[in-house]
Amino acid sequence: MRIFKVIFDFYLDASIHVAFAVLSLIWISCMSLDIPVDFPLLIFVFAGSIAVYNFIKYGVEAKKYLLVSNTYHKRIQFISLIFLGLAAYYSSFLNLEIYIALAVIAILVGLYALPLLPRASKLRNWGVSKVIIISVVWTIATVLLPVLQADQSFTWDVWIVFFQRVLFVLAWIIPFEIRDLKFDSPDLHTIPQAIGQRNTKKLGNLLLVIMCLMTYFKDYVAPMEFSLTIFIAAILALFIWSSNREQRPYFASFFVEGIPILWMGIWWVLQAN
C-alpha cells in the first residue's frame, strides 16, 4: 500500500493532477462551444501546465530551480523537463494566433511568480490580485486557446463561456484560500482574511449561481450542458461550505482540484450513451 501512496503523492506533487484539470476544462470548452477538440493543443497545454506549475511551486529563482539538492524534487524537476520538451515539440502544431495568447499568459505568470522590482513582492503575495490573475490565466488557457486553434471567431457564446470560466475558477480557488489561512501572513489581505470565511463561502456560491444563470444567455447550449453545469456547481458549493483551515489530506489537492476531471468524465459518459 505504501508504494501506491508514494506514486499518488508524486502524481499530485508533480502537478500531473492539475494538468489533467486544465485538459478537462479545454475539453469542456470545446463541447460547450461546439468546436473540435485539437489533440496537439491538449498535449501542449497538458505538458506545459506541468512544467509551469512546478516552476511556480518549487522555485521561481533560476538557481533554486536548476540546482536542486533534494532527491524527491530532482525527480519532479526531471519530469518537468520532459514535459517542457513535449510542450515545445507540440507548440509547432499550433496556430500563429495562439502565440499572442501565450505571450499574455507568460506575462501574467511572470507577474504572478516574479517580483516586479528587485525589492518588491510578487503579485501572488498581493491577496485578491493573485486569484484574479489565476482565474484569467486559466480562462485564457482553457477557453481562448481552443477557440484560436479551431480558427473560430470570438462570438457572443465565446465571451459567455469566458466569463463563466472566470467565475468558476474564482469559486474553485476558495477552498485553497481558506486552507491557506493558517499559513498566510495577515499582510497578504486574501479574500478570507478581508471578509471572513463565512462571507467568502457566500461569495463563492454567488459566483456559481451567476455562472449557471449565464448559460441561459448563450445562443447555443450543448445537450446536457445546463443540467451538468448546475450539478458541478452544486458539488463545488458543497466543497466550499465544507472548507476550513484544518482540512483532511487530499481534500483540496485531489478532490477539489479534480472537479473539472469529474465534470469532463460525466459529460463524456453521458455523451457516449
MARVEXPA-956046 format. One record per residue (C-alpha): residue in one letter; residue number from 1; y negated, z, x. Coordinates in Angstrom, 1 decimal. Last residue first. Layout:
# residues N
A, NUM, Y, Z, X $
...
# end
This chain:
# residues 273
N, 273, -7.0, -24.2, -24.7 $
A, 272, -8.3, -25.2, -21.3 $
Q, 271, -11.9, -24.5, -22.5 $
L, 270, -10.9, -20.9, -23.4 $
V, 269, -9.3, -20.4, -20.1 $
W, 268, -12.2, -21.8, -18.1 $
W, 267, -14.7, -19.8, -20.1 $
I, 266, -12.7, -16.6, -19.6 $
G, 265, -12.5, -17.2, -15.8 $
M, 264, -16.1, -18.2, -15.4 $
W, 263, -17.4, -15.0, -17.1 $
L, 262, -14.8, -12.9, -15.2 $
I, 261, -16.0, -14.3, -11.9 $
P, 260, -19.6, -13.7, -13.0 $
I, 259, -18.7, -10.0, -13.7 $
G, 258, -17.1, -9.6, -10.3 $
E, 257, -20.1, -7.8, -8.7 $
V, 256, -19.9, -5.2, -11.4 $
F, 255, -16.2, -4.6, -10.9 $
F, 254, -16.0, -5.0, -7.1 $
S, 253, -18.9, -3.6, -5.2 $
A, 252, -20.4, -1.8, -8.2 $
F, 251, -17.4, 0.4, -9.4 $
Y, 250, -15.5, -0.3, -6.2 $
P, 249, -15.2, 3.5, -5.4 $
R, 248, -16.4, 5.6, -8.2 $
Q, 247, -20.2, 6.0, -8.6 $
E, 246, -22.4, 9.0, -7.8 $
R, 245, -25.9, 7.9, -8.4 $
N, 244, -25.2, 6.8, -11.9 $
S, 243, -24.1, 3.7, -13.8 $
S, 242, -22.2, 3.9, -17.0 $
W, 241, -25.1, 2.5, -19.1 $
I, 240, -25.4, -0.5, -16.7 $
F, 239, -21.6, -1.1, -16.8 $
L, 238, -21.6, -1.1, -20.6 $
A, 237, -24.6, -3.5, -20.6 $
L, 236, -22.7, -5.8, -18.2 $
I, 235, -19.8, -5.9, -20.7 $
A, 234, -22.2, -6.6, -23.6 $
A, 233, -23.9, -9.4, -21.7 $
I, 232, -20.5, -10.9, -21.0 $
F, 231, -19.6, -10.9, -24.7 $
I, 230, -23.1, -12.2, -25.8 $
T, 229, -22.9, -15.1, -23.3 $
L, 228, -19.3, -15.8, -24.5 $
S, 227, -20.5, -16.1, -28.1 $
F, 226, -23.4, -18.4, -27.2 $
E, 225, -21.4, -20.6, -24.8 $
M, 224, -18.3, -21.0, -26.9 $
P, 223, -18.8, -24.8, -27.1 $
A, 222, -21.8, -25.8, -25.0 $
V, 221, -25.3, -25.4, -26.5 $
Y, 220, -27.6, -28.5, -26.1 $
D, 219, -31.2, -28.4, -27.1 $
K, 218, -31.5, -24.8, -25.9 $
F, 217, -33.8, -22.4, -27.8 $
Y, 216, -30.9, -20.4, -29.4 $
T, 215, -29.6, -19.6, -25.9 $
M, 214, -32.8, -17.7, -25.3 $
L, 213, -31.6, -14.9, -27.6 $
C, 212, -28.8, -14.0, -25.1 $
M, 211, -31.1, -13.7, -22.2 $
I, 210, -33.6, -11.7, -24.2 $
V, 209, -30.9, -9.2, -25.2 $
L, 208, -29.8, -9.0, -21.5 $
L, 207, -33.3, -8.3, -20.3 $
L, 206, -33.6, -5.5, -22.9 $
N, 205, -30.3, -4.0, -21.7 $
G, 204, -31.6, -3.9, -18.2 $
L, 203, -34.9, -2.3, -19.3 $
K, 202, -33.0, 0.4, -21.2 $
K, 201, -30.9, 1.2, -18.1 $
T, 200, -34.1, 1.4, -16.0 $
N, 199, -35.6, 3.7, -18.7 $
R, 198, -32.6, 6.0, -18.3 $
Q, 197, -32.6, 6.0, -14.5 $
G, 196, -36.3, 6.7, -14.0 $
I, 195, -39.4, 4.6, -14.2 $
A, 194, -40.5, 4.2, -10.6 $
Q, 193, -37.5, 5.6, -8.7 $
P, 192, -35.1, 3.5, -10.9 $
I, 191, -37.3, 0.4, -10.3 $
T, 190, -37.5, 0.9, -6.6 $
H, 189, -40.6, 2.5, -5.1 $
L, 188, -39.4, 2.2, -1.5 $
D, 187, -41.4, 5.3, -0.3 $
P, 186, -38.9, 7.6, -2.0 $
S, 185, -36.4, 6.5, 0.6 $
D, 184, -33.2, 5.0, -0.8 $
F, 183, -29.8, 6.5, 0.0 $
K, 182, -29.1, 8.7, -3.1 $
L, 181, -30.9, 6.2, -5.3 $
D, 180, -28.6, 3.4, -4.0 $
R, 179, -26.2, 3.7, -7.0 $
I, 178, -29.0, 3.2, -9.4 $
E, 177, -30.2, 0.1, -7.7 $
F, 176, -26.6, -1.2, -7.5 $
P, 175, -26.1, -0.6, -11.2 $
I, 174, -29.4, -2.4, -11.8 $
I, 173, -28.7, -5.6, -9.9 $
W, 172, -26.9, -7.3, -12.8 $
A, 171, -29.9, -6.8, -15.1 $
L, 170, -32.2, -8.7, -12.6 $
V, 169, -29.4, -11.3, -12.1 $
F, 168, -29.1, -11.9, -15.8 $
L, 167, -32.8, -12.2, -16.4 $
V, 166, -33.2, -14.7, -13.5 $
R, 165, -30.1, -16.6, -14.9 $
Q, 164, -31.7, -16.8, -18.4 $
F, 163, -34.9, -18.1, -16.8 $
F, 162, -33.0, -21.0, -15.1 $
V, 161, -30.8, -21.7, -18.1 $
I, 160, -33.9, -22.2, -20.2 $
W, 159, -35.5, -24.2, -17.4 $
V, 158, -32.5, -26.5, -17.3 $
D, 157, -32.4, -26.8, -21.1 $
W, 156, -36.0, -28.1, -21.2 $
T, 155, -35.1, -30.8, -18.7 $
F, 154, -35.5, -30.8, -14.9 $
S, 153, -33.9, -34.2, -14.3 $
Q, 152, -30.3, -34.7, -13.2 $
D, 151, -29.3, -36.2, -9.9 $
A, 150, -26.0, -34.2, -10.1 $
Q, 149, -26.7, -32.5, -6.7 $
L, 148, -30.2, -31.6, -8.0 $
V, 147, -28.8, -29.9, -11.1 $
P, 146, -26.1, -28.2, -9.1 $
L, 145, -28.8, -26.8, -6.7 $
L, 144, -31.2, -25.8, -9.4 $
V, 143, -28.9, -23.4, -11.3 $
T, 142, -26.7, -21.4, -8.9 $
A, 141, -28.7, -21.5, -5.7 $
I, 140, -32.1, -21.5, -7.3 $
T, 139, -31.1, -18.6, -9.6 $
W, 138, -29.5, -16.5, -6.8 $
V, 137, -32.7, -16.9, -4.7 $
V, 136, -34.9, -16.1, -7.7 $
S, 135, -32.9, -13.0, -8.6 $
I, 134, -32.8, -11.7, -5.0 $
I, 133, -36.5, -12.2, -4.5 $
I, 132, -37.3, -10.4, -7.7 $
V, 131, -35.0, -7.5, -6.8 $
K, 130, -36.6, -7.0, -3.4 $
S, 129, -40.2, -7.3, -4.6 $
V, 128, -39.5, -4.4, -7.0 $
G, 127, -38.8, -2.0, -4.2 $
W, 126, -40.5, -3.1, -1.0 $
N, 125, -37.8, -2.4, 1.5 $
R, 124, -36.1, -5.8, 1.0 $
L, 123, -39.6, -7.2, 1.7 $
K, 122, -39.1, -6.2, 5.3 $
S, 121, -41.3, -3.6, 6.9 $
A, 120, -44.3, -4.5, 9.1 $
R, 119, -44.7, -3.7, 12.8 $
P, 118, -43.9, -7.1, 14.2 $
L, 117, -45.3, -8.8, 11.0 $
L, 116, -43.5, -10.3, 8.0 $
P, 115, -40.4, -8.2, 8.8 $
L, 114, -37.1, -10.1, 8.3 $
A, 113, -34.5, -9.8, 5.6 $
Y, 112, -36.3, -10.5, 2.3 $
L, 111, -39.0, -12.8, 3.7 $
G, 110, -36.3, -14.7, 5.6 $
V, 109, -34.2, -14.9, 2.5 $
L, 108, -37.2, -16.3, 0.6 $
I, 107, -38.0, -18.8, 3.3 $
A, 106, -34.3, -19.9, 3.5 $
I, 105, -34.1, -20.3, -0.3 $
V, 104, -37.2, -22.5, -0.3 $
A, 103, -35.8, -24.6, 2.5 $
L, 102, -32.5, -24.9, 0.5 $
A, 101, -34.5, -26.2, -2.5 $
I, 100, -36.1, -28.8, -0.2 $
Y, 99, -32.7, -29.6, 1.3 $
I, 98, -31.3, -30.2, -2.2 $
E, 97, -33.4, -33.3, -2.7 $
L, 96, -31.5, -35.0, 0.1 $
N, 95, -28.3, -35.0, -1.9 $
L, 94, -25.4, -33.0, -0.3 $
F, 93, -22.4, -34.4, 1.4 $
S, 92, -23.7, -33.6, 4.9 $
S, 91, -24.0, -30.0, 3.9 $
Y, 90, -20.2, -29.9, 3.7 $
Y, 89, -19.9, -29.7, 7.5 $
A, 88, -22.6, -27.1, 8.0 $
A, 87, -21.1, -24.9, 5.3 $
L, 86, -17.7, -25.1, 7.0 $
G, 85, -19.3, -24.2, 10.3 $
L, 84, -21.0, -21.2, 8.7 $
F, 83, -17.7, -20.3, 7.1 $
I, 82, -16.0, -20.1, 10.5 $
L, 81, -19.0, -18.2, 11.9 $
S, 80, -18.8, -15.6, 9.1 $
I, 79, -15.1, -15.1, 9.6 $
F, 78, -15.7, -14.3, 13.3 $
Q, 77, -18.5, -12.0, 12.5 $
I, 76, -16.4, -10.2, 9.9 $
R, 75, -13.7, -9.8, 12.6 $
K, 74, -16.3, -8.6, 15.1 $
H, 73, -17.4, -6.1, 12.5 $
Y, 72, -14.0, -4.5, 12.4 $
T, 71, -13.8, -4.5, 16.2 $
N, 70, -17.2, -2.7, 16.6 $
S, 69, -19.1, -4.0, 19.7 $
V, 68, -21.1, -6.8, 18.2 $
L, 67, -23.5, -8.8, 20.4 $
L, 66, -24.4, -11.6, 18.0 $
Y, 65, -25.7, -9.6, 15.1 $
K, 64, -27.4, -6.8, 17.0 $
K, 63, -29.0, -9.2, 19.5 $
A, 62, -30.1, -11.6, 16.7 $
E, 61, -31.7, -8.9, 14.6 $
V, 60, -30.8, -9.4, 11.0 $
G, 59, -27.8, -7.2, 11.3 $
Y, 58, -24.7, -6.4, 9.3 $
K, 57, -25.7, -6.8, 5.7 $
I, 56, -28.2, -9.7, 6.0 $
F, 55, -26.1, -11.8, 8.3 $
N, 54, -23.0, -11.0, 6.2 $
Y, 53, -24.8, -12.2, 3.1 $
V, 52, -25.9, -15.4, 4.9 $
A, 51, -22.5, -16.4, 6.3 $
I, 50, -20.6, -15.5, 3.1 $
S, 49, -23.1, -17.3, 0.9 $
G, 48, -23.0, -20.4, 3.1 $
A, 47, -19.2, -20.7, 2.6 $
F, 46, -19.5, -20.5, -1.1 $
V, 45, -22.6, -22.6, -1.3 $
F, 44, -21.2, -25.4, 0.8 $
I, 43, -17.7, -25.3, -0.9 $
L, 42, -19.2, -25.5, -4.4 $
L, 41, -21.6, -28.2, -3.3 $
P, 40, -18.8, -30.3, -1.8 $
F, 39, -16.8, -29.9, -5.1 $
D, 38, -19.5, -31.0, -7.5 $
V, 37, -19.1, -29.8, -11.0 $
P, 36, -20.3, -32.5, -13.4 $
I, 35, -23.2, -31.7, -15.8 $
D, 34, -23.0, -30.4, -19.3 $
L, 33, -25.9, -27.9, -18.9 $
S, 32, -23.9, -24.8, -19.8 $
M, 31, -20.8, -26.0, -18.2 $
C, 30, -22.6, -26.9, -14.9 $
S, 29, -24.4, -23.6, -15.0 $
I, 28, -21.2, -21.7, -15.5 $
W, 27, -19.6, -23.5, -12.5 $
I, 26, -22.6, -22.5, -10.4 $
L, 25, -22.3, -18.9, -11.6 $
S, 24, -18.7, -18.8, -10.6 $
L, 23, -19.5, -20.1, -7.0 $
V, 22, -22.0, -17.3, -6.6 $
A, 21, -19.5, -14.7, -7.8 $
F, 20, -16.9, -16.1, -5.5 $
A, 19, -19.4, -15.6, -2.6 $
V, 18, -19.9, -12.0, -3.8 $
H, 17, -16.1, -11.4, -3.4 $
I, 16, -16.0, -13.1, 0.0 $
S, 15, -18.8, -10.8, 1.3 $
A, 14, -16.9, -9.8, 4.4 $
D, 13, -17.0, -6.2, 3.2 $
L, 12, -15.3, -7.0, -0.1 $
Y, 11, -12.4, -9.1, 1.2 $
F, 10, -12.2, -6.6, 4.1 $
D, 9, -11.8, -3.8, 1.7 $
F, 8, -9.0, -5.7, -0.2 $
I, 7, -7.2, -6.5, 3.1 $
V, 6, -7.3, -2.9, 4.2 $
K, 5, -6.3, -1.7, 0.7 $
F, 4, -3.3, -4.1, 0.7 $
I, 3, -2.2, -2.9, 4.1 $
R, 2, -2.4, 0.7, 2.9 $
M, 1, 0.0, 0.0, 0.0 $
# end
